[in-house]
Amino acid sequence: MPLLPPLPDVDDTDGVAAWVGTHLGHLSLEGAAGTRVGGHRGGQAAADAALAALDVTAYARSRSTVLPESRRGASRLSPYIRHGLLSLPEVWDAVADGPPQDRRRYRDELLWQEFARHLYARLGSALAEPLRYHPPHRLVEQEWDEEMACVSWLRGELEDDGWLVNQTRMWWSSHWTVRHGRSWREGEDDFFRHLLDGSRAANRLGWQWTIGTGTGKPYGFSRWQVEKRAPQLCRSCPLRDACPIQDWPDAPRGPAVERSHMADRSEVAVPGAGPDAPVLRGDPRAVWLTAESLGDRDPALAAHPDLPVVFVFDEPLLHSLRLSSKRLVFLAECLADLAGRRDVEVRLGRVPEELAATPLATTFAPVPGFARHSASVTIAGMYPWPWLTAPTNQRLTSYSAWRKGVDRQVGGGPTPTAL
């Protein structure tokens, strides 16, 4: 059973990157020699520092600003939320004293993340299918022009930093699909490989909404958005006098899906919502952490402060995904940070084999991989996922329909006290 050597100290960034290159480099997009570090430091300490510095003042006005970076209103908390270092309820509470308009707008983004998780918990891998409308056909017969400053700059930020503001995610997905007719699934996979906050729930839902498969209204990307959100890119562009996206693309909706998975409430093999209280079946000997929940406040971890921790890098999955090494470095930093406080064992291999015969305490995760692996190991204690608003029978035909159901459920708006 391949137990990996102990991780370096989390403050030793070069050491952690070298550890990833040595032990996981053969599974990464860049290979062992090309290991890179993204724009976020992993770990609970980094997550808590980012949350403590959160100020949503002017968020409603500046959240879509792209450049200059100093004027961006985006919080950059998403990698920590995605990997469970920060839960949606605690981030919700953290902005309680913000200006009302900015607080509402920021919390609406948290609810979008929650909706994505609800949808993924309901649909599982079916989220990879068009939700309500098929993608539109290619609208402009032209080649992808690498000289466009906005496109080349965006690509560089994706590959180097591993994080993009929401506005540029929409630019890229629209340019990729609506204007050039490329496969949205291939584009989503490309984002998933590079984004430190890459999740099949939020990432797939974002692509589907941008290209119009969820609403029937594709997002059209043109020069107008760049000049409004990042005007210096247009000024520096070699094609500023011959812009390939000068005009707004005509973007009609694609044909309707004959049977929408969003409207189908039949029972299928999906993760579901998990337990609403701890389910104990024995005495665990270790806490199993997954990539969905790596923080100190993971419910299973908090309930068993004296147990060792085990994390498994799923070798067959990583081999198929070929994630950018910066994603693996972020995960390794999370584990290295935790290892400063807990006994952490890191393994590489097939999850059921690495966890065989060990009674485990773990926190439910609303993703298909967790459902598959947890059925093949010995779970002595299963702890609830920290939902912002627990899934019930809300309508998932659209975000607005879901919001109305959530608002009615908790009497005027979802709050952590209503959980």
Secondary structure, DSSP 8 states (H G I E B T S, - for coil): --B------TT-HHHHHHHHHHHHGGGSSS-GGG----SS--SHHHHHHHHHT---TTHHHHTT--SSGGG------HHHHHTTSS-HHHHHHHTTTS-HHHHHHHHHHHHHHHHHHHHHHHHGGGGGS-SSB------------TT-HHHHHHHHHHHHHS---HHHHHHHHHIIIIIT---HHHHHHHHHHH-TT--HHHHHHHHHHHTTTTTS------HHHHHHH-HHHHHH-TTTTS-TT-S--------B-SS-TTT--S--S------SS-EE-S--SEEE-BTTB-STT-HHHHH-TTS-EEEEEEHHHHHHH---HHHHHHHHHHHHHHHTTS-EEEEEE-HHHHTTT--EEEE--SSHHHHHHHTTS-EEEEE----SS---S---SSHHHHHHHHHHHHTSS--GGG-
